[in-house]
Amino acid sequence: MKKSTWYFIDIDGCIMPSSFSNVFYKNDEEKLETINRIYNKVVKEETKLFPGFVKFYEKINNIKLNPIEEITFITGRQENVFGWLTEMQLKPLNLISSNYDVRYFYNKVNHTKENYKNFKLHEILNIISFTNFKGIIEVFDDTTDYFDGLIQAIPNLCLCTKITSNYDWIQHLK
């Protein structure tokens, strides 16, 4: 019997072009500037999902091929600020399947690079531990600085793949 798989997939820079580069801030003034910059960029450019990712999403949601799959999007976006935007951008996936979860960066924590790395690592490990999941973990992200920690914590069951473009998704599907 095939082991079930839990997919953890980053959003910005992995399943769509990144609108959130250099989003780290240390205080409320920097946070407000960042929010305004991102809002203007995303709304004007209408950032869309990579077509290669949509094909991958269709493939892993084929119930006949993959009867037990979990999908969690993990993002550095804060839900209280960008939850509405994230829902809008992921909406096309609902035509295939809305069977996914989104984990947002903590609302009351400064968004530093170290906090972001630790958030992703701890969030994935907490989910696996809390659910007592025993299958394969596949992680897709454009940043890899927490991959070593995952592989050490979940040896032989964790596959980490760096994806930064539509081309990477197309290659992954081959």
Buried (B, 14 or more C-beta within 10 A) or exposed (E): EEEBBBBBBBBBBBBBBBBBEEBBBEEEEBBEEBBEBBBEBBEEEEBEBBEBBBBBBEEBBEEEEBEEBBBBBBBBBBBEBBBEBBEEBBEEBEEBBEEBEBBBBEEEEBBEEEBBBBBBBEBBBEBBEEEEBEBBBBBBBBBEEBBEBBBEBBEEBBBBBBBBBBEBBBEBEE
